[in-house]
Amino acid sequence: MDVYVWGTQEAEPMAETLPALAMRVLREVREFDSINCALGATDFFGIRDGVLVEFQYADPGGLQVRFSDGLRAGGAWSVAHAFLWLVTRQTQVAEAVLVGGEDGSLRFRHGRITRAATWFSDELS
């Protein structure tokens, strides 16, 4: 399950980077059980509530946060859904998409989270 996050063009020069923002949002809910730095193509990975969390950042491409089930099935969906809801409340985030899961994709755009049949279409808002 992946959440893709893109920042706004109007972000203040001293605003948090997307990876720092994502880390802060995840830690506000619950601290990581284990944290490590880069591994292969991943910029960061950690374990939180039995869910593997991986960050991959490409400037100006945006941030990909991958959530993978570990100890129990469905844990990744819960953490990814909560992350999407919380990170989109931050002013630096212009758009975000949660991809994967049985319930389909969710998209944040224009201040709202909606279901998205195809997240890459500009016609869905």
C-alpha positions in Angstrom: 0.0 0.0 0.0 1.5 3.3 -1.1 0.8 6.9 -0.3 2.2 9.5 -2.7 2.5 13.1 -1.5 3.2 16.2 -3.5 4.0 19.6 -2.0 2.6 23.0 -2.9 4.4 25.6 -5.0 3.5 28.2 -2.5 5.3 26.5 0.5 7.3 28.9 2.6 11.1 28.7 2.0 11.6 27.5 5.6 8.8 24.9 5.6 9.6 21.3 6.4 10.6 19.0 3.6 8.1 16.4 2.7 10.1 13.5 4.3 10.5 15.5 7.6 6.8 16.3 7.5 5.9 12.7 6.9 8.1 11.5 9.8 6.7 14.1 12.2 3.1 13.1 11.3 3.8 9.4 11.8 5.6 10.0 15.1 2.8 12.2 16.4 0.4 9.2 16.3 2.9 6.6 17.6 6.6 6.3 17.9 8.5 3.8 15.7 9.5 0.5 17.3 12.7 0.4 15.1 14.2 3.0 12.8 16.9 2.7 10.2 18.2 4.9 7.5 18.7 4.2 3.8 18.5 0.6 2.5 18.9 0.1 -1.3 16.6 2.5 -3.2 14.7 3.4 0.0 15.7 6.6 1.8 14.3 5.5 5.2 12.6 2.5 6.7 11.1 1.7 10.1 8.7 -0.6 11.8 5.7 0.8 13.5 3.0 -1.4 15.1 4.2 -4.3 13.1 3.9 -2.4 9.8 7.0 -1.8 7.7 7.2 1.9 6.6 9.5 2.9 3.7 10.1 6.5 2.4 11.4 7.3 -1.0 11.8 11.0 -2.0 12.5 12.5 -5.3 12.7 16.3 -5.6 10.7 17.7 -7.4 8.8 14.4 -7.9 7.3 14.0 -4.5 7.3 11.5 -1.7 6.3 7.9 -1.8 5.5 6.2 1.6 5.0 2.5 1.4 3.2 0.6 4.2 3.6 -3.2 4.3 1.8 -5.7 6.6 4.0 -7.4 9.0 2.5 -9.0 12.1 -1.1 -8.8 11.2 -3.1 -8.5 8.0 -4.8 -5.1 7.5 -2.4 -3.2 9.7 -0.8 -1.4 6.7 -4.2 -0.2 5.5 -5.0 1.3 8.9 -1.7 3.1 9.2 -1.7 4.3 5.6 -5.3 5.6 5.9 -4.5 7.5 9.1 -1.3 8.9 7.6 -3.2 10.1 4.5 -5.8 11.8 6.7 -3.2 13.5 9.0 -0.6 14.5 6.4 -3.2 16.2 4.2 -4.1 18.5 7.1 -0.7 20.2 6.7 -0.4 23.3 4.5 2.6 22.1 2.6 0.6 19.2 1.0 -1.1 20.0 -2.3 -2.1 16.6 -3.4 -1.8 13.0 -2.1 -3.0 9.6 -3.2 -3.4 6.3 -1.3 -3.1 3.4 -3.7 -3.8 -0.2 -2.9 -6.1 -2.0 -0.5 -9.4 -3.7 -1.1 -11.4 -0.4 -0.8 -9.7 1.2 -3.8 -7.6 4.4 -4.0 -8.2 7.6 -2.1 -7.1 11.0 -3.4 -6.6 14.3 -1.6 -7.0 17.3 -3.9 -8.5 20.8 -3.5 -8.9 20.3 0.2 -10.9 17.1 0.0 -10.3 13.3 0.2 -12.4 11.4 -2.3 -12.4 7.9 -3.8 -10.6 7.7 -7.0 -11.1 5.1 -9.7 -7.9 6.1 -11.4 -5.7 8.3 -9.3 -3.7 9.8 -12.2 -6.7 11.4 -14.0 -7.0 15.2 -13.6 -10.7 14.8 -14.2 -11.3 13.2 -10.9 -11.5 15.8 -8.1 
